[in-house]
Every structure is written in structure tokens, then in C-alpha cells.
Amino acid sequence: MRFTFGLVTAIVSFAAGAAAGPLNPLLAPKICGDPRLGVPLLRAYNPIELDHFYTTNIGEFQNAITKLGYIDEGTTGYIFPSQEPHTIAFYRMFNSAIKDYFHTTSVTERDNALHSFGYTYQGIAGYLYPDTAYGTLPLYRLNNPSATDHFYTMSADERDTVSVSGYFSEGIVGYLFPF
């Protein structure tokens, strides 16, 4: 009888502790930002300059379309305009000599582009996740060296389609909420 009572006490104590919170912090659910706070990452393409352009600023987007020769290609995905829990910065740079917008989440890659490849820093385009833990999907980065164009998409089909036209995969740059 003592053994049974001791076993029941141990089980109740364990259950009470589990109800209060996970025993292993690695099993705790990750807190993420509210997806409703995400804004569209807009994409446009200039067929003369052979350049893709990405922004969350609708005024900047409209200017690119009405005055700079870009064509509206819609929404790439949803990105946070400000830092949310567990998000990382998505840095934006531009090289005016080769007419290329370049984005990265890597500080090392950003600094290398600025110091070695003639890009100028244009700030943080938004914030995205470093992994899929929050119900997000990959944002693929591709590069076409002959067109000097970086291309970003969440569509694996689109990624594969442009791969046959001179774009090379540079992997996943981060994770966004789908459009």
C-alpha cells in the first residue's frame, strides 16, 4: 500500500509540474510575432535594367512602376516591418553601377557586399524568421550573374523555372508567411 501511495504521489507531482510548464525548455513552444502584423513584400521587375526590386513601401513601389520602368509582379510574401520575437533583419543594398538590389540576413554577407562589391546600404527591408518553426515558408534567393540580378521568391516552381534561364540558386535567405 505504501508503494502504491508513493507511486501515485510521484505521478501527481510530475503531472502538476508538467501542467505548470514543460520540464525541458527546448520543448517549450516558441513565441512568434502576430502574422497579422506582416506587410506585403512587393516585387517589381525592370525589363530594361534586368533588375528585380523589393519593398514594403507602397509609395516607393508606385514610384518604381510609374517613373522608373518597373512592372508590378505582386506580393512575394509577408514580412514584419519591425522586429518581432525571434525574427532577423532582412538587409537591403543597391549597386547603382550594375543596377542590382541585393538582400541578405547575414551581417557578414552584407558587409562584404558593401566593402567588396560596390553596394550601398539602404537599410532594413523588414524582418523574417531564420527557420520554419513558426509556420512560415522559405524565401529562395537566386542570382543571374550575366544580368547582375538577384531574385527572391517563395515559389519552388518559380525558383525552378528561372533556374533554367540563367539564375543560380543561392539557397534560402529566410522564412516568410505566404501570400
N, C-alpha and C positions, 0 to 999 in steps of 0.2 A: 504494500500500500504506500509506503514512503517513497519507493521508487516511482510509482505512478504519479504521486503528488509532485515530486521533484521534476519529473518529465513534463507534466502539464504546466508547472510554473515556468520552466525553461522555454516552452513553446509560447506561452502567453507573453513572456518578457521579450522574446525575439520578435513576435508579431507586433507588439506595441512599439518596439524600436523601429521596425520596418515601416509602420504606419507613420511614425514621426518623420521619417526621411530615409533615403537609401543608405545602406551601410557602406557602400562603395561610391565615392564621389564621381568615379568615371561612369557610373550607371545613371547618374542624375540627368534628367532631361536638360538639354541646352536651351537657354533662353535666347530667343531671336527677336529681331525687330518686327514690328507690325507690318505685314506685307501691304496693307492698305496705305502705308506712308510712301511706298515706292512710286517713282515717277517714270514716265517713258524715257528710255534711252533711244532717241530718234536717230535715224540713219538716212543720209543723203549721198548721192554719187554725182561726181562731175565727170562726164564722159570726155571732155576736152583735156582736163588736167589728169584724168585717170586717178581720181582720188575719192576715197570714202571719208565722210565726215560724220561725227557722232557728237550729240549734245543733248542735254536735258532742258536747255533754254529755248523755249518756243520762239522768242524774238530773234535769237541768233540763228535758229533753224530757218525761219521765214526769210531772213536776210540772205542766207546762203542760197535759197531757192529763187528768190525774186531778183537778186542783184549779182550773184556770183556764179550762176550757171549750174547749180546743183539740181538734181532731180530727187524728189521725195521717194524714199524707199521704205517708209513706215517705221514701225517700232521694232527695235531689236529685242527688248525685254524690259523689265522694270528694275530700277536701281534706286538706292536710297540717296536723297540729296544731302543728308547729313549723317554723321556717324551714328550707327545703331549697335546694339550689343553684338560682338563677335564679327563685325564687318571690317573690311580692309579698304584702304583708299585705292581708287582707280585713277591713276595719274594721266593727265593729257599733255602731250607735247606736239609741236608742229615744226617741220623743217620747210622753210619758205623756198629754199633753193631747189628742192626736189618735189615740193608740193605734197607733203605726206603728213597725215595725222597719225600719231603713234600713242597707244595707251598701254599701260602696264600696272600691275600691282606690286612689282618688285622695286624697291628703292635702289638696289644695285643696278638693275637694268635701266631705270630712269636716269640715274646719274651717269651711266655710261653713254646713253643716248645724248645727254646734254653736253658732256665733255668731249666725246669722241666722234659723234656723228652729226653735229650741227643742228640739233633740235633745240627749240626754246620751250621753256616750261610754261604751260598755260593754266596750271592749277589742277585741282582735283575735280574730275568729271562727276564723281559720285562715289558711293560705297557699295561693295558687293561682298559676298561670302567667299571664304577660301576653300569651302568644301560643300558637299551635298547634305549636310546634317540638318538643314532647315527646309527641306522640300524644294530646293532650287535645282536648276538645270545648268549644264556647262555653257560657258561663253567661250567659243573657239576663236583663236587668233590665227590668221593666215597672212602670208606676206607674198607679194609678187615683186621680186627684185627688178624685173625688166620694166615694170610700170611704176616702181617705187611706191607701192600702195599696200597699206595694212588694212585687212578686212576682218570684221568681227561678226559672228553670227551664233545664234543658239540652235540653229537647224543643222543636224547632221547631214541631211540631204543637200542643203545649200553648200555646206562645207565640202562635201564630196563633189558636187557639180563644179565649183570654182577651182577645185584641185586639178581638174583636167585642162584648165585654161591658164596655167602658169602660176597659180597660187600654191604655196607650200605651207603645210601645217606647222604652226609653232606651238601647238598644244592648247591647253585650257588655261585661260588667264584668270578665271574666277567663275562664280556661280550667281545667276540671277533668277528672279521669279519670271516665269514665262509670260508672254503677252497674250 
